[in-house]
């Protein structure tokens, strides 16, 4: 007896909600205290010759919570070259009125993105809107770079472990092979129940997980070679040893992808410059000092830019005026209170400017010289800066912006993929405005 609403009504409802939430987000970003970072990627349609660009904003709220929102999910015409992408993204930035709030942009390592970001940086730099002359604006997706490194390495070592993936494929070709393998597992008295997964060409972590699981079943594969005459891919002992070494190497990359999202080391009170000095010492040896100093100089230069952009000194003067006490007013005998206060503030700004500068400088020194904060699993870096923002006001503003920058454009579950972003046929059948509305509301 329930009467279903028409698709036109559903479509209208989606668009109404989308417009309302869009307006809320626009106002929220306009009032946001912190800077923002953008990430963008192109999604291609599975069965059509077209594509969509997704633009996502990352930021820390005024309550010190890390958030991200989709700003746009728009169809983009070909060609997807740097000039076209620049104009497309620039229009979206102006549409959302966020050009004065941009801190950085994270993109993958494609040539078109290099051109697009270079043009964006020039446009923003000409307006004086970027810190350190735009040195921090272009952030390359670390996961994409990592994937490129791993893929190049896998091409070199592929022939060395080819029998192991062939052995795994044999188990999946027929029930007969799987049945024989189960018998072999029982013969060697293994109680290993983890499934051996086949490697997927576009997801390099499967090339690690597959031999890792197979190594634990090495004795079963040896036994299978004796009881199954159809099985011709039993690896030699040297091949198993090579696979073991390769797994150890790939695990390093696997672990790296899960740690890329805590990467603002110097602004992490658990590490500061100490971690930079430690690891640079291991990496560069006798030449470490120049690299360490480069990081320190960049950190301090960024601090001074934030300090000069702030109104800390003006706020200090205003605070003195606002909180003038009765005893202070009693000192103004025989003269106009208003004139005397104005003269005092002028004197204060001139005579104490150097002291204000020294105080701000000591903020950096004090932060870096204090002992690192003890590490624990429940540590929340944004909460730490929220608690300590009164003690380190300028550094807290830096942390609010820097710590919102993602090191990668992809979610962790897609960190190992080298395939493109593909829109399935069902979503592709929707109208562009509905697709954007639905994605925006997720």
N, C-alpha and C positions, 0 to 999 in steps of 0.2 A: 504493500500500500504506500510505501515511501516513494515520493516523486523525486527523481534525480534531477539536479540542476543541469542546465546545458553547458557545453564547453565554453560558450561565449560568456556566460555568467562567471564561470571559474576564471577564465582569462581576465575579465574585467576586475574581479576581486584581487587576483594576483598583482595586477598592475597598480591598483589602488594602494595596496599594502606597500608595494615597492616604492611608489612615489612618497608615501608618508615616511618610510624608513630612510629613503634617500635624503629627504629634507632634514631629518634628525641627524644623520651622519654628517651632512654638510655643516650644520651648525656646530656639532660637536668638534669637528676638525678645526673649524674657525676659532673656537674658544680653547683649543688644546694648547697647553703650555709648552710641551716638548716639540722637538723636530720629528720628522717622519722619514721613513725609508720606503721606497717603492721596489717591488719585484714585478717582473712581467714575463710572460711566456706565450707561445703560439700553440693553439690546439687546432689540429687539422680534422676535417670531417672524413669519416671512414669511407663513405661512398660518393662524396661530391667533391668537386674541384673548388673548394673554398676553405676558409679558415677563420678562427676567432682569436682575438688577443685578450688575455686576462691580465688586468692591472690590479695588484694587491698592495694595500698600505699596511705598514708595520709601525707600531708606536707604543709608547708607555703612557698610560693614562695619568691624570693628575693625582690619582690614588696609588700610583706606582704599580700598576698591573700591566703586563705585556699582552698586547692585543694585535689582531690583524683583521682587516676587512677587505672584501672585494669592492673596488671602486667601479670597475667597468668590466663587462664581458661582451665585447663588441666584435661584429664581423669586420674583417679587414680584407680589402681587395689586394690582389697581386699588382706589382711585385712586392715582396717582403724585404726590400733592400733598406739600407740604413737611412737614406733620405726620407723614404716613405714612412718608416717607423718613427723617425724623429717628429715629423709633422703630426702623425697620429697621436703619439704620446704627449706631445706638447699641447695639443688641443684638449686632451683629457686633463692635463695638469691645470690649464687655465679654466676649464669647465668647473673644476673642483676648487679653484682659487687656493692652490697649495704651493705655488711657485716659491713663496717666501718661507715656507716651512720645510723644504726638502733638505735632508742631510746627506743621503746617499741613494744609489740605485744598484740593485743586485740583479745581474743577468748572467746567462751562461756564456760560454767562450766562443760564440759565433761571430764571424766577421761583420755581419750586418749589425749586431748589437754593439760592436766596437764603434762603428760609425755613428750609430744612433746616440750612444751615450756621449761620445765626443762632441757632437752637435748640441746636445742638451747641456753639457757642462759649459760650453762656450757661451750659450745663450744665458745661462744663469750667472756665470762668472762676470759677464759684461754688465750685469745689474748689481754686482757686488753681493750676491746672495749665498755664496759658498765659503765655507771655512777653509783656511790654508790654501786659498787659490784653487780649490776644487780637487786637491790631492786625495781627499777621502771620499770623493763622490762615486767613482766607479769601483764597484766591488764585484769581482768575478766569482761566479758560483763555484765554491770549492769542491762540491760533490761532482760537478760536471768535469772539472779538471782532474779530479781523482779517477773518475771513470775512464778518461782518455789515457791516463798513465797505465791503469790496470789493463785496459784492452790492448795497448801496445805490447805489454809484457806477456799477456796470454797468447798473442799470436806467435811469439818466439818459443814458448814452452809447450804449445799445444801438442806437438808431435811426441813429446817426452812422456805424456801421460794418456795417450790416446786409447790404450787398452782398457783403462779404468772406466771411462764413459761408455765404451763399447760393451763392457761387461754389464753395466747397469742397464743399457738399452736392451741387452739380451734378455734380462729378467722381465722386461715389460712387453716383449714381442708376442709371447704366447703363455698360456697357463702351464704348458709343459715345463718351460724353463723356470718359472717361478716355483712350481712344485718340486723340481729337482733341487733347487736352491734351498728350499725349506728343509728338505731331507739332509742336505749338506750342513745346514745350521745345527740340526739335531745331532748329527754325527760328531761334530766338534764341540758339542755341549755349550753352545753360546746361548745366552739369555738376553740378547740384544733385540729389543722390539722396535727401535727407531726405524722409520721407513727411509729407504735410500731414494732420494729425489733425483730426477733427471736434471741435467743442466739446461738452462734456458739461455739462448744466445744473447738476448737483450738484457739479461739480468746477471751481472758477473758474480754476484754473491753466491749464485747457485753453483758456479764453478768451484767455489770454496766448500760449500755445504755438501755437495755430492761426493767429492773424494774424502772429505772428513768422515762422513758416515761409512763410506766404503772401506776406509782404513781399519775401522773397528771390526769389519767383517772379512778381513784379509784371509784368515784361516778357512773360512767357509768358501770363499772363492777358490782357494787351492783344492779343497775337497771336491768342489763342483767340477773342476777340471779332470778329476779322476773318475767320477761316477757318471758324467754326462759327456758322451762323445761328440755331441753337437756343439758344445761350448768350446770355442776356439780362441778366446780372448784373454786367457788367464795371464795377468801381468807377471813379469819376472820380479825377483826380489829388488833389483836395482830400480825398477820402475816404481815399486811401492815406496822406496826410500826417497826418490825424487818427489813423488806426490806428497810425502810427509813434509818435506822442506817447503814445497810450494804452498801447502796449507798454512804453514807457519808464517810465510810472507803475506799471504792474502788476509790472514787474521789481523795483521797490523792495519791494513786498509779498512777492514771491516770495523775494527774498533775506532778508527779515525772518523768514519762517517757518523758515528753515534756521539762523538765529542765535539763536532764542529760548532754546535749551538752553545757553547760557553767559551767564547773565544776572545772576549774583551779582557785580555789577561791583566793589563796594568790597572784597569778599573775594577778588577776582582780583588777585594781585600784579603782573600786567602792566598794570593800569589804576588800581585803588584809587579815591580821590576825584578823581584828576586827570581821568579820563574824564568823571565827572559834572560837574566844573567846566567842562570844555571844551564839552560838548554843551548843558549848561544855559545857558551863555553864548550859544550860537548860538540856542537856542530862546527864552529869556526876555529876552535883552538886558540892559537896565539893572536889571530886576527879578530877575536870576538869583541874587543872593546869598541872598535869603530861602529860595529853593527848595533851594539848595546846603546852607544851614545846617540845613534840615529833614532832609535825608538824613544829614548828619553827626551831628545830635543823636540821630536814631533809631538810628544805628549805635553811638554811644557808650552810649546808654541800654541797648541790648541787651547790650552788652559788660558793663556793670555788673551786669545781672541774671544773666548767666552767671557772673560772678565771685563774686557773693554766693551763688549756688546751689552753687558748687564747694566742695570741702574742701581747697583749696590751702593755706590757712594751717595747718589741722590736719595735713595731710600733711607740711608743712615741720617742724612741731614733732615729729611722730613720727619724721621722718627724722633729726633731731638726736639724739633719744633712741636710735634704733637704731644710729647710726653713732658713738656716743661713743667716743673714742679712749682709749688707755691714759694719755696725758699729761693728758687731761681728768679722768680718774678720780683721778690723783695729786693733783689740786688739792683733793680732798674730804677732806683729812686732818683727823681729830678730829671727824668728824660722820658721820651715816648717809648712805651714798651715795644710797639711794633717796629719802630725805626731801629731800636737797639738790637732786637732779635735779628732783623735783616742784616745789620752790620756784623753781628756775631756769626751768622751763617756764611757770609762772604769771607770773613777771616778764617773760619773753620775750613772752608773748602780750599783756601790757598795754603794755609800753614800746615794742615794735616794731610795734604794729598800724598806726601811721601810716606807717611805712616800707614795710610790706607793701602798704598802699593806694597809696603813691606808686609802688612797683614795678609794680603792676597798671596804674595809670594810664599809666605810661611805656610799657607794652606797646603800647597803642593809638597813642600819639604816635610811638613808634619805628617801628611798622609803617607808619603813614601818611606819615612824614617820609622814610623810606628811598626811594631811587630805585626806580622800577618795574622789575620783572624783564623782561629782553629777551624779546620775542615770537619764537616760532618754531613751525613746524608740528607738532613733536613734543612740545610742552609739555603736561604732564599736571598739572592744577591740584591734584588730590587727592594726587598724589605730592609736589608742592611742600609742601603742608601737612603731609604725613607726615614729611618731612625736617625741617621747621621747627617742629614741634609743641613741641619742648623750648624753643625761643626764644620762641614765642608760644603758651603753653599754653591760655589762655582763648580767644583768637581761633581757635585750631585747633579747639576744640570747637564754636565758632560756625560755622566753615566746614563742619565735618562735618555739621551739621544743615541749614544754609541751602543749601548746594550740592547737597543731595539733593532739593530741591524742584523738581519739573518745572514748566516754564512752561505746559505744555499737557497735556491729558488724552488726546491722540491721538498715534499714531505718525507719524513724518515723512511716510510714504507716504500717510497719510490727512489730512494737514494742510490740504489744499485742499478737502476734502469738506464740503458743507452738507447731505448726506443723513443720515438716521438710521442707527444701528447695527442691522443686520438679521441674524437668525439664519436660515440656509438650512433647507430642508425636511428634509434628511438629518439634520442635528444636532437639529432640533426633534423628530424621531421617537424620540430617545433618552430614557431616564428621567432626571429631574432630578439624581439622585445621581451617575449616570454622567457626565452633562454636566459637573458641577462637578469630579468626579474627573479627567476628561481635561483640562479647562482648567487645573486646578491643577498638573498634572504637566507641562505644556508648558514 
